Structure formats: C-alpha cells, structure tokens
C-alpha cells in the first residue's frame, strides 16, 4: 500500500490518495518478469540454432522456385513430385559446389605454402633498412608494429600444432552446421507446402482463407525479393571488385571473384571476410597490389551499403530506401548478425501486415498492395 500527498492551493489543505496493490497483481507482475527473463535466456541459448534455421529458411526460399519448376517438368506419374525435384536441385548444387571447391582449394593450399615459406624473408626485409619495404617501414614509423607482428608470427609458428588442432575443431563444427542447414533446407522444400496447408486448415476460418492466402503470398513475395536482391548484390560485388584483381595482376582472379560472390551473400560480415581474403592473397603478389585491392574493396563496400543495397532491396521488397536503411540499422543494433540477417524481410512482412490491417478498416484503398507492386514493377 502506497500513499501520495497532494497540496491544494485554494483550500490550503493537505489531502492523501491511497493506492492499493493486490497480492494477485503483484504475483502477476513477478511472474511476467520471471517469464521474460526465462525467454531471453532461452533465446540466447538457442541463438545459434535460430541462425541455422533462418539460413535454411532463406535457402529454401531461393530453391523453391527452381524446385517447383523442375517438379512441373517431370514426366508421367512423377510429375509434381517435390522429393524428386528437390533431389535433382541438390545434385546440381552439390556438383557446382564441388567444382568450386576443386577449383579453389589447390590455389589456396599453394598460396598458404608460399606464405609460410616467404614469411621469414618478408620479416627480414621489413627490418632491413636498405630494402624498399624497410625504407617504407622506417619512413612511416612502423618499426614497433612490425616487431610486434614478427613476435606474434614466431609464437604462432611455434604453436602451429595447437592452432591446427583448434582450426580442425572449428572446421568440423562448420561442416556439421553446413550439413544441418542442407538437411533442414531439404526437408523444408519437401514438407513446407504440406505444413502450410495444415496450419491453414487448422487455424484459419473458411471465410478468411482468401485473405490469408493473399497476405501469405505477398509476404512470400517480399521475402523472396529480399533473397533475390541479396544474390543480385553479390553478383554486382563480384563484377565490380574484379577489375582491381585484373589490373594488379593478382593470381587466380576468377576464384577470388567466386569468393567475393559467396561473401556478398552473407549479410553484415560477408564483405569484411571477403576483403580480408582478397587482401591477403594480393599481398602474396605485392604490397601495392594488396593496398589497391583493399582500398578498392572498401570503396565498393561503402557504395553498396549506402547506395546499392538500399536501392536494390527497396525495389525487390517494394519498400522505400529510407525504410530499408532504418531496418538494417535497427536490426544490427538490436540483434547483431541475426538481427541484420532478418531485418529487411521482417520489416517487409510488417509492412504487408500493417497495410492489410489498414486496408481492412478502410484506412487505405482496396487492393493497395497490388497497386503498389504494379507501380513499382
């Protein structure tokens, strides 16, 4: 029980208002707080699993179109079989992925061997005052940084066994994660339509089926648009970063373009990883080549983040560039990598739901979403 004192200037008297909080209300508040804490803790514990589920979901959206197309082309009694169509799609993807790995692994191993062999000479050149690299280090007062790098490199070479073991464990975990994503995507492609039909028949009233189908189709369209936009951005990144590789004569430019494309598919940190890989590979060629590739890539990253990505994702999801940029900023700050991954599709889905809600209450014209889509296409 709480008391609040109020002073009335006119009547010059002191009055007291009594507020009573029942035990039932207090218990409810405590339970709500405890449940919220438990949900947050559960979310943090399953965050990695949620990332895998979301990746599988996005991959299933990417492959759903080809799977449906292949299923409709199948002959005879197997026409429309999503199991066979999904299997065919997976075989094609695995063949392409295997060809890429076979193409990229030998150069990677060769460059790694060259780096290990050249590392001691590179350190000696930085410490030699008569070489061009040593003069560059001395003129820019980088001696302390070079010494620290040299000592760290020596420690890493001494602990190469432990580093290799740790890297092996990480690779094994990544392989299991990849297999989990592939398995989840496979099952989503096969059972996804059946699950959707089951949820629709259980939870949707007959008079709302048409409305729910329309909203679900629109939500699927904007999520698919987001995925297609990300693929388009990855292709643009590979094409626009490639000139720096050819101009500077960096080895294996086609393989590095493939790495840029794959990096572009990863939101937030993808291009950072790609820039690091390309810079290290270019460093094997020459220091100026590494600097040019790094500056070129960083310049492209800024152009993509502030010009290309908002515009392309706005067109594919039918959202304004400002809304796309706001969604990215809010998603990154709210949920880091996971938030950035789902920020744009979640914003697009909320936009569809809000527009449909307002349309049903005559706050927006009928078929508003259809008109917006036609005007944007």
N, C-alpha and C positions, 0 to 999 in steps of 0.2 A: 504494500500500500504506500502510495506516494502523495505528498502534499505540495501545492503550489500557492504562494502568496500573491495576491493581486491588490493594487492600491488604487482606489477610485478618487480622483482629484476633486470631483464635485461634492461627493458625500463625505469626503475626508474620513473614510473608514477602511479598515483592513478586512478583506474577505478571503476565505480559503476554499479552494476547489479540491475535492477529494477524488483521486483516480484509483480504482481498484483493479488489479490484475489477478484473474482467477488462476488457480493451480493448473487447470486444464490448458489454458492458453500458454502458460509458462512451459508446460511439458511439451506442447506442440512446437514452440519456438526452439527448445533444446533439441527435439527430435529432428527438426528441419536442419539445424546447424550440423548435427552429427551425420545426417544422411548426405548433406552437401560435402562435408569433409571426406566421407567414405567414397562418394562418387569421384571426387577429384583425385583421391589416392588410387582408386581403381583405374581411372583414365591414365594416370602417369605410369601405372604398371603395365597396361596393355597398349601403350602408345606405339611401340614398335610393331605390334601385331596390327594395329589400325593402319599404320603406314603401308604394310604389306597388303591389307585388304583394299585400301584405296588404290594402290598401284594395280592390283588385279582388276579392280572395277574399271579403271580407266583403260587398261589394256583390252578388257572385254568390249568396251565401247568402240575402241579402234577396230577390233577384229569382227565386230558384229555385222557390219556392212558386208565385208568380203565373205563371211560365213553364210549369211543369208543369200548372197548372190550365187555362191557355189552350190548351196542346197537346192536352189531353184533350177540349176543346170544339170543336176544329177539325172541319169536316165532311169526309166522304168519304175519299179517299186521303191527304189531307194530315193526317189525324188523328194526333197523336203527334209531329208534326214540331217539334223544338225550334228549328230555324232560323227557321221562320215565327213560332212563338210568341215567341221572343226578339226578333225584329224588331218584332212588334206591341208588346211591352212597352217596347222602346226608343223607339218612336214616341210612346207615351203619356207616357213620362218626359220626352222632349225637348219635347213640347208643354207639359207642366206647367212645366218649367224655363224655356222660352221665355216663357211667360205671366208667370212670376215676375220674370224679368229685365226684361221690358217694363213691369212694374208698378213695379219698384224703381229702375230707372236714372233715369227723369226726376226723381223726388223727390231722389235722391242728387245729381244734377247741379245741381238748383235750390238745394239746401241748401249745396252747395260754393260756388256763385256768391255766395250770401248771406253765407257766412262770409268769403270773400275781400273782399267789399265792406264788411263790418262790422268786420273785424279792426282797421283803424286807429282807428276810433271807440271800439272796446272798449278798446284800449290807452290812448287818451287819457282815457277815463272812469276807468280804474284809477289814472291819475296825477293826476287832478283831485280835490282834497281836498273839494270841495263836493258831489260826487255820492255816491249811496248805495254804489256799488261802491268808490269811492275811500275812503269812510269805513270800509267793511269791511276793505279792504286795510290802512289805517293802524291800525285797532284791533287787528288780528291780526299786525301787524309783518311784512307780506308784501311790503314795497317791494322788497327785494333780489331776491326770486323773480320779481316782476313785471318788473323791469328786465332780468333775465336772459332771461325769456320774450320780452320785446319785442325784445331784440337778436337772439335766435335767429330770431324771426319775420322780422325785417328781412333777415337773412342768407339765410333760406330763400327769401324773395321775390326777392332779387337773383339767387339761383342756381336760379330756377324752371325754367330750361331744362335744366340738368343733372339736377335732381330728376325732371323729367318724363321725360327720356331713361332714367334708371335705373329709374323706375317702369314705363316701357314695356317694358324688357327683362325685368323681373320678371313683368309680366303675360303676356308672350309665353311665358316659361318655364312659368308656371302653366297657361296654355292647353294647351301641349304635354303637360304632366303629366296634365291632365284628359282630353285625347284618348287618351293612353296607357292611363289607368285604364279609360275606356269601352271601348276596343278589347280590353284584356285581359279585362274582365268579360264582354264579348260572347262571346269565344272560350271562356272557362271555362264559360259557360252552355251552349254548344253541345257542346263536346268533353269537358266534365267527366265525365259518366257513362261515356263510352267509355273515357277514361283510367283511371277507377276499375276498370272491368271488366277492362281489360288488365292492370293491376297485380295484380288479384286472381287472374287466371288464371295469371300467371307466377310469382308469389311465394308464393301461398297453396296449401297442400296440400288435396286434396279433403276430407279428414276435418276440416279446420279452417275450411272455408268458412262453415258456420253460425255458428261462434263469432265469426269475423272480421266477418261481416255484422252480428251483433248489437252488437258493440263499436263498429263504424263508425257504425251507426245511432244509437247512444247518444251518440257524440262529435258527430255532426252535429246531434243534437237540442240538446245543451248549447251549441254554438256558435251555432246559430240562436236559441236562447233568449237568449243574450247580446246578439245584434244586435237582437232584438225588444225587449229590455229597454232598450237604448240609445235606440231610437226612442220607446218609451213615456216615458222620462225627458225627451227633447227636447220631446214634446208637453206634458208637465206643466210644463216650464220656460216654454214659450211662454204657457200659460194663467195661470200664477201671476205672471209678470213683467208681463203685460199690464195689470193694474189700475193700476199706477203710471203707465203711459203715459196711460191714460184720465183718471185723477184729475188729473194735472198738465196735461192738455190738450196733450200733445206731438203734433206733426204726424205724419201717416202711421202711426198705431199698428198697423194691420194688416200693413203692410210690415215694421215693426220686429218684430212677432210672428214673421213668417216668418224674419227674421234670427236671432232667438233660437232658433227650432226648428233651423235649419241649424247654428248654433253648438253646440247641445246634442248634435248627432250627432258632434262632434269631441271625442275624449277629451282630458282634461287642460287644453288651452289654449283649447278652444272657447268656454267661457263667459267667459273673460278677454277674448277678442276681441269677443264679443257685448256685454259690459258697456262696453267702450271705445267701440264704435259707438253704442250707445244713449245713453251719457253725452254724447258729442259732439253728437248730434242734439238731445238735450234742452237742451243749452247754447245752441243757436240760439233756443230758446223763452225760457228764463230761467235764471239761475244757481240759484235754488231748485229749479226742475224738474230740473236736472242733478244736484243733490245728492240729491234724493229718489229719483230713478231709480237712481243709483249705489248708495246705501245699501240700497235695496230689492233690487237685483240681487245685491249682495254677501251680504246676509242669505239670499237664496234659495240662492246657491252653497254656503254653509256648511250649510244644511239638506239640500241634495241630497247633498253629499259625505259627510256623517256620519249621515244618517237615510234618505233616499230611495234613493240608489244602492245601498248595501249590502243593503237590504231587497228592492228590486225585482230586482236581479241575483241575489240568493240564491234568490228564488222561480223565476226563469226558468232558472237554471242548476242548481237543486237543490243549492246549496252553502249552508253557514251564513254569516250576515252577517260573522262574525269572519274566516272563511276568505277571503271576498271582499275585506274591508278589508286583510288581510295580503297578498293577491295584488297589490292595487293599489299598496301601499307598496313592496313588494319590486320590482315591475315598474318603477315610476318611478325608484327609486334605482339599479336595475341597468341599465336601457336607455333612460331618458328617455322621449321621446314614443313611440318604438317599443315600449319595454317596457311602458308604460302601456296602449298600444293592444291588446297581445296578452296582458296579464297575466291577466285573468279567463278568457278562453277556454282559455289554456294550463293554468291551474290546474284548470279544469273537466275538460279532457281527461285530465290526470294523475290526477285523482280517479277518473274512469271506468276508466282503465287499472289503477290500483292496486286498486280494488275488484274488478275482474275477475280480476286476478292472485291476490288473496287468496281469492276465491270458488273458483277452480280448485284451490286447495290446501286447501280445506275450512276455511279460517280465517274465512269468512263464510258465512251460509246461502245456499243456492241461490236464484237469481233475486233477489238482494239489491237490485240496481239497479232492477228493475221494482217491487219493493215500496216502495222509497224514492220513486220517481216517483209511484206511485199515492197514497201517503200525503201527498205534497206538493201534489198537484193538487186 
